[in-house]
Every structure is written in structure tokens, then in C-alpha cells.
Amino acid sequence: AGLALDNGLARTPPMGWLHWERFLCATDCATDPRRCISEQLFVEMADVMAAEGWRDAGYEFICIDDCWMAPTRDEHGRLQADPKRFPSGIRKLADYVHSKGLKLGIYGDVGNKTCAGFPGSYNHYDLDAQTFSSWGVDLLKFDGCNSGTLELLAEGYRRMSVALNKTGRSIVYSCEWPFYLRPMQQPNYTEIKQYCNHWRNFFDVYDSWSSIKSILDWTALHQDSIVKIAGPGGWNDPDMATLLGVLVFLSQLVIGNFGLSWDQAVTQMAMWAIMAAPLFMSNDLRHISPEAKWLLQNKEVIAINQDPLGKQGYQITKDMNFELWERPLSGQAYAVAVLNQKEIGGPQNFTFSLTFLGNGLACNPACSVQQVLPASRDWGVYSWVSFLSVEVNPTGTVLLKV
């Protein structure tokens, strides 16, 4: 009772934009006004999200990460925004974001300081929850730096969950709880899901192929413990830092930035959909290529990510450099991803029997196959005993719907 899980939120993985990977902790607005963490940045992103189809594609949250605060609390002990960079205050910014049909996310920390050294919420959980609620905040990303012991970490995450619930405002609760636990102990995901709407398992995603690859490897290695817990109301966040410069927040999509090739961007988008990951882009939406925009706003991929059945996908086989993943979808359908891990050479073929899919049930007695990425294409109807041959570029992925 009184748990954040009961907030009825995040029935599908949340989607939005987050400042972290792309803009980090840039606080020097005098030198670089367009890139510093300021109300101007969030107002401009909100304008672009509303005007250029991002909101309509499902990206509804615009999230402030670390470095938004003043260095100290106010005279009443409340958190306050940096007065130079956020002269109108967070409440006004939230009102503006809401006027664009979007929701505002904010950042706090379970310990006595945030990761960047700003005031943390330790001993202030109720007050900070009330403050965020009074400002009209819709999502809290709650980090785990400077929390002292594992007991204090866990206690803080539980207490903030209860405090958010008590405000009566619907606030999605994004935790970094298992990420900080993991080096010392196996997280209890059943408990974490009772308190959090999504939770981060792994290191910050970076704008690089090695980062994306390590997240996928880690997820496959731990899928037995994390896949079954995901579902409506609670999601695994691969990192939610970046989508392809294109993509991710708590699972940040870094798509649209600098470090990924086109095939790698396709891989991130496809695999984040398979993993039912929150889709938070960390990129500069004011300057994004038409290709990255097409990929990030791709309705078919987003429909897979947001599938109402809410089951997370998993790796079913690994063969040399190829990985085959599937995700059960509503209506007896499956999303299937074929990933080519090889980093040299040209496109390679991977052939597999359709009896592999869905424990043999996905294609019984027959099924239609639709290619979603890297381009939309109808592959026609296949029988249960057919083999499918898929050509995949190095570090690329072909995403199918069966």
C-alpha cells in the first residue's frame, strides 16, 4: 500500500528527451548559451518536440538531468533552480512544457549530494517530493551517488517512492537502484518493481558502438534475472542515457549524435524496441539529420517498443557473430531481431528455421513476415518448417515482425 507501483503510470515504456549524454553538465551560459543547461535549452527543445513530430510520435517527456540546481537549498530548506540559468523557475518551465502538450522530468539524488555535487535529497525526501509536485513535475530520475551504505541507498529509494505517492501527483519514478547495488549484491527486482517505474541496470550509455554492444552483451548475460520482471508499470532501463544521439533516455538513445554509424543507429533503435526499454533521446533536436529523425520517429519500431503486452524480449541464440532475439507481442505476433556483431567485411547472411521462434509456436502453421528495419518491406507468407535467410550489414540489425 502507498507504493509507487500503484501510481498506474508507465503502462508502456516512457519516451522522451533527456539532456544528459549530449549536453552533460554544461553550466557556462556566457560562453555557450545554446548548449548550457538552462531554461532556454528546455524551452527550445519543447518547441521542437511539439513542432517537428516528436510529441506526436510518442516522445512526451522532456527531462532535466543533473546540474539544474543552485549550489545550496533556499532558506526553507527547499531545492531551488540555479537563478541565473533558470530565472523563471521550474514551475514556469513546467507550465510552458505542459502548454506544448509535453511533460517535464527532473533529476534528484538519493544521497547527500548529486553525482555532480549539487544538493542531494538525503533527509529531505518528503520535502523534495512535495517541491517537485508543487512545481508540476511529471517524472523524477533519482540517482544513487553519495548514498553511503547499501541500506541507506535502499531506504532512500523506498522513502522517495512513498513520498512521491503521498503528494497525490502522478510522477513517474525512475531509479538507478540496481545499478548501484550490483557491484556488491544481486538486486531484488521484485522489490525494486514495487517501488519504481523503471530502473537502470548498467553504466551510462555513451555515443559509441562499444557502449551499445556492452549493454546488449550485459542484457543477454543477465536476461534470466531481468526479463521476467519487466512489464506494464515497471521496466528495465538499459541506460537510459541515450538513443543514438538519436535515441535514448533512461535508456538513452544516442542516435543523431556523432559516435554511431547508420547501421549502429539502426541496431540501437531495433534492440531498444526488442528490450522494451524506455526511449529517451539525448541529442540536439534543433540540429538532427533527416535520417536520424526518420529512424527515431519510425512508427513501426515505436509500436513494437510500446506494445501493450509489455513483455521484454530476449536472445534466443548466438551463432558465431550473429545474435537472434525475439520479443512476444500482442495478437500472437513476435518482433525478431537479427544482429551482426562482426565489425569488418561486408553484409553477411544468417539463415534460421522459423521453428526457432516462440518455442515453435510463432509460425505454426504459417506466418507473414514484415521487415521493419533498416527499411519497411513485406516478405510474404512462410510455413512453419521454412527457413528464413536474412542479410545483415556489419554492426547492423534487421528487425522483423512475424
C-alpha positions in Angstrom: 0.0 0.0 0.0 1.2 3.5 -0.8 3.8 2.1 -3.1 4.9 3.9 -6.3 4.0 0.8 -8.2 0.3 1.7 -7.5 0.7 5.0 -9.4 -0.8 3.5 -12.5 2.0 5.1 -14.6 4.3 3.8 -17.3 2.0 1.1 -18.7 4.3 1.2 -21.7 8.0 2.2 -21.6 8.2 6.0 -21.2 9.5 8.0 -24.1 11.1 11.5 -24.2 14.2 13.6 -24.4 17.0 14.0 -21.8 19.8 16.5 -21.7 22.5 14.2 -20.2 24.6 12.4 -22.8 24.5 15.3 -25.3 24.8 18.3 -23.0 26.3 16.8 -19.9 26.9 19.4 -17.1 27.5 22.5 -19.2 26.8 25.4 -16.9 28.7 28.2 -18.6 25.9 30.1 -20.4 28.1 33.2 -21.1 30.4 31.3 -23.4 27.9 28.9 -25.0 24.3 29.9 -24.4 22.9 27.3 -26.8 24.5 24.4 -25.1 24.3 25.1 -21.4 21.8 23.6 -19.0 19.3 26.4 -18.8 15.6 27.1 -19.2 16.3 28.3 -22.7 17.6 24.9 -23.7 14.4 23.2 -22.5 12.1 25.8 -24.0 13.8 25.4 -27.4 13.6 21.6 -27.2 10.0 21.7 -26.1 9.2 23.9 -29.1 11.0 21.5 -31.5 9.3 18.4 -29.9 5.9 19.9 -30.4 6.5 21.4 -33.9 8.5 18.6 -35.6 6.5 15.5 -34.8 8.4 14.2 -31.8 5.5 14.6 -29.4 3.1 13.0 -31.9 5.5 10.1 -32.3 5.1 9.4 -28.6 8.1 11.3 -27.1 6.2 13.1 -24.3 8.8 13.7 -21.5 11.4 16.5 -21.7 13.8 15.7 -18.9 16.3 17.8 -16.9 19.2 15.8 -15.6 21.9 16.8 -13.1 23.3 20.4 -12.8 20.0 22.3 -12.8 20.1 23.3 -9.1 21.6 26.2 -7.3 24.6 25.1 -5.1 22.5 25.4 -1.9 18.9 24.9 -0.7 16.8 28.0 0.0 16.1 29.5 3.4 13.2 27.0 3.9 15.4 24.0 3.1 13.9 23.6 -0.4 15.8 22.7 -3.6 16.0 25.7 -6.0 17.0 26.0 -9.6 20.1 28.0 -10.4 18.8 31.6 -10.6 21.0 32.7 -13.5 20.3 29.7 -15.7 16.6 29.2 -14.7 15.5 32.8 -14.0 11.8 32.0 -14.2 12.0 28.9 -12.0 10.9 25.3 -12.6 7.2 25.9 -12.1 7.1 28.3 -15.0 9.1 25.9 -17.2 6.8 23.1 -16.3 3.8 25.3 -17.3 5.4 26.1 -20.6 6.3 22.4 -21.3 2.7 21.4 -20.4 1.3 24.1 -22.7 3.1 22.3 -25.6 1.3 19.0 -24.7 4.5 17.6 -23.1 5.6 16.5 -19.6 8.6 17.7 -17.5 11.1 15.4 -15.9 13.6 16.4 -13.2 16.6 14.9 -11.5 17.5 14.3 -7.9 19.8 12.1 -5.9 19.2 9.6 -3.0 22.4 10.7 -1.2 23.5 13.9 0.3 24.9 15.2 -3.0 24.1 14.6 -6.6 26.7 13.0 -8.9 27.9 16.5 -9.9 28.0 17.8 -6.3 24.6 19.7 -6.1 22.3 19.2 -3.1 21.0 15.6 -2.7 17.7 14.5 -1.1 19.0 12.6 1.9 16.9 13.6 4.9 14.7 15.7 2.6 12.7 13.0 0.7 9.2 14.3 1.7 10.1 17.9 1.3 11.7 17.3 -2.2 8.8 15.2 -3.3 6.4 18.0 -2.3 8.5 20.6 -4.0 8.6 18.6 -7.3 4.8 18.1 -7.1 4.2 21.8 -6.4 6.3 22.6 -9.5 4.2 20.3 -11.7 6.9 17.8 -12.4 5.8 14.6 -14.1 8.9 12.3 -13.8 11.8 12.1 -11.3 15.1 10.5 -12.3 16.6 9.6 -8.9 20.3 8.9 -9.0 22.3 7.0 -6.4 25.6 8.9 -5.9 27.0 9.7 -2.4 24.4 7.5 -0.6 26.7 5.9 2.0 25.7 2.3 2.7 23.6 0.0 0.6 21.0 0.1 3.4 20.8 3.8 3.2 20.6 3.6 -0.6 17.7 1.1 -0.5 15.9 3.0 2.3 16.2 6.3 0.3 14.7 4.8 -2.8 11.8 3.3 -0.8 11.2 6.5 1.1 11.2 8.7 -2.0 8.7 6.3 -3.7 6.3 6.6 -0.8 6.9 10.4 -0.6 6.1 10.8 -4.3 2.9 8.8 -3.9 1.8 10.9 -0.9 1.9 14.1 -3.0 -1.1 12.8 -4.9 0.5 13.9 -8.2 1.3 11.4 -10.9 5.1 11.3 -11.1 6.9 8.6 -13.0 9.7 7.3 -10.7 13.0 6.4 -12.5 15.5 4.6 -10.2 19.2 3.9 -10.5 18.9 1.5 -7.6 20.1 -1.8 -9.1 23.0 -0.2 -10.9 24.5 1.0 -7.5 23.7 -2.4 -5.8 25.1 -4.7 -8.5 28.8 -4.4 -7.7 28.0 -5.7 -4.2 24.9 -7.8 -4.4 22.3 -9.2 -6.7 19.3 -6.7 -6.8 15.9 -7.9 -5.7 14.0 -6.9 -8.8 10.7 -7.9 -7.3 11.1 -5.4 -4.5 12.5 -2.7 -6.9 9.5 -3.0 -9.1 7.3 -2.5 -6.1 8.8 1.0 -5.7 10.0 2.1 -9.2 8.5 2.6 -12.7 11.9 1.9 -14.3 15.3 1.2 -13.1 18.8 1.3 -14.5 21.0 -1.8 -14.6 24.1 -0.7 -16.4 26.6 2.1 -16.9 25.8 5.3 -18.7 25.3 4.7 -22.4 27.9 6.6 -24.5 27.8 7.8 -28.0 29.8 4.8 -29.2 29.4 1.3 -30.6 31.4 -0.3 -27.8 28.9 1.2 -25.3 25.9 -0.1 -27.2 27.5 -3.5 -27.6 28.4 -3.8 -24.0 24.8 -3.0 -23.0 23.5 -5.7 -25.3 26.0 -8.3 -24.1 25.2 -7.5 -20.4 21.5 -7.7 -21.1 21.8 -11.1 -22.8 24.1 -12.4 -20.0 21.6 -11.4 -17.3 18.3 -12.0 -19.2 17.2 -14.8 -16.9 17.0 -12.5 -13.9 15.8 -9.3 -15.6 13.4 -10.2 -18.5 10.7 -11.7 -16.4 10.2 -8.8 -14.1 9.6 -6.2 -16.8 6.1 -5.3 -17.7 3.4 -2.6 -17.5 4.3 -0.2 -14.7 8.0 -1.3 -14.4 10.8 -1.5 -17.0 14.5 -2.3 -17.3 16.4 0.7 -18.4 19.5 -0.4 -20.4 20.8 3.0 -19.7 18.7 5.3 -20.3 21.0 7.7 -21.4 20.9 7.8 -25.0 19.4 7.0 -28.1 21.6 7.3 -30.9 22.0 10.7 -30.4 19.0 9.5 -31.9 17.6 7.9 -29.1 17.5 7.1 -25.5 17.0 8.5 -22.0 16.8 6.2 -19.3 17.7 4.1 -22.0 19.2 6.8 -23.7 19.1 6.8 -27.3 22.2 8.4 -28.6 21.0 8.3 -32.2 21.6 11.6 -34.1 24.9 12.3 -32.3 28.4 11.6 -33.6 29.7 8.2 -32.5 27.4 5.7 -34.2 27.3 4.7 -37.9 24.0 4.4 -39.6 23.9 0.6 -39.1 24.7 1.0 -35.5 22.0 3.6 -35.0 19.6 1.1 -36.6 20.8 -1.5 -34.2 20.3 0.7 -31.1 16.7 1.6 -32.2 15.8 -2.0 -33.1 17.3 -3.5 -29.9 15.8 -0.9 -27.5 12.4 -1.8 -29.1 13.1 -5.6 -28.5 14.2 -4.9 -24.9 11.0 -2.8 -24.1 13.4 -0.1 -23.0 12.3 3.4 -22.1 13.1 5.5 -25.2 14.8 8.7 -24.1 16.7 10.6 -26.7 19.8 12.5 -25.8 20.6 14.6 -28.9 20.2 18.1 -30.2 16.8 18.0 -31.8 17.4 21.5 -33.2 20.1 20.0 -35.5 19.3 16.5 -36.4 19.6 14.7 -39.8 16.5 13.7 -41.7 17.8 10.1 -41.5 18.1 10.1 -37.7 14.7 11.8 -37.4 13.1 9.1 -39.7 14.6 6.4 -37.5 13.7 7.9 -34.2 10.1 8.7 -35.3 9.6 5.3 -37.1 6.0 4.4 -36.2 6.5 0.6 -36.7 9.5 0.4 -34.4 7.9 2.6 -31.8 4.8 0.3 -32.0 7.0 -2.7 -31.1 8.6 -0.8 -28.2 5.2 0.3 -26.9 3.4 -3.0 -27.4 0.7 -3.3 -24.8 1.5 -6.9 -23.9 4.6 -5.3 -22.2 6.9 -8.4 -22.4 10.6 -7.7 -22.7 12.5 -9.6 -25.5 15.5 -11.8 -25.1 18.3 -13.5 -27.0 17.3 -17.0 -28.3 20.6 -18.0 -29.9 24.1 -16.8 -30.7 25.9 -18.3 -33.6 29.4 -17.1 -34.5 28.9 -13.3 -35.0 25.1 -13.4 -35.2 22.6 -13.0 -32.5 18.9 -13.8 -32.8 16.5 -12.1 -30.4 12.7 -12.3 -30.1 10.0 -10.3 -28.3 6.5 -11.7 -27.8 3.9 -9.1 -28.9 0.2 -8.8 -28.5 -2.0 -10.6 -31.1 0.3 -13.7 -31.2 2.9 -11.7 -33.1 6.7 -11.6 -32.4 9.3 -9.0 -33.1 12.5 -10.7 -34.2 16.0 -9.1 -34.5 19.0 -10.5 -36.3 22.1 -8.7 -35.2 25.5 -9.0 -36.9 28.2 -8.3 -34.3 31.0 -8.5 -36.9 32.8 -5.2 -37.3 34.6 -5.9 -40.6 33.8 -7.2 -44.1 30.5 -6.8 -45.9 26.9 -7.9 -45.4 26.5 -11.5 -44.2 23.7 -13.9 -44.4 22.1 -15.6 -41.4 19.7 -18.5 -42.0 17.5 -19.9 -39.3 14.4 -22.1 -39.1 11.1 -20.5 -38.2 10.6 -23.3 -35.7 13.1 -21.4 -33.5 10.6 -18.6 -32.9 8.2 -18.5 -29.9 9.1 -22.1 -28.8 8.0 -23.3 -32.2 4.6 -21.6 -32.0 5.3 -18.2 -33.7 4.9 -19.6 -37.2 2.6 -22.6 -36.7 1.2 -23.5 -39.2 2.2 -20.4 -41.1 3.0 -16.7 -40.7 3.6 -13.5 -42.5 6.9 -11.7 -42.2 7.3 -8.0 -42.3 10.7 -6.3 -42.3 10.6 -3.1 -40.2 14.3 -2.0 -40.2 16.5 -1.0 -41.8 13.6 -0.4 -44.2 10.0 -1.4 -44.3 9.4 -4.3 -46.6 6.8 -7.2 -46.9 8.5 -10.6 -47.0 5.3 -12.6 -47.6 4.0 -15.7 -46.0 6.0 -18.7 -44.8 5.2 -22.1 -43.5 6.2 -23.5 -40.1 9.1 -25.5 -41.5 10.5 -22.8 -43.7 14.0 -21.3 -43.3 14.5 -17.6 -43.3 17.7 -16.1 -44.7 18.5 -12.6 -43.6 21.3 -10.4 -44.9 22.7 -8.0 -42.3 25.4 -5.4 -42.5 28.4 -5.4 -40.1 27.2 -4.0 -36.7 23.7 -3.7 -38.2 20.4 -5.3 -37.3 17.4 -6.5 -39.3 14.2 -6.1 -37.4 11.2 -8.2 -38.4 7.7 -8.6 -37.3 6.3 -12.2 -37.6 
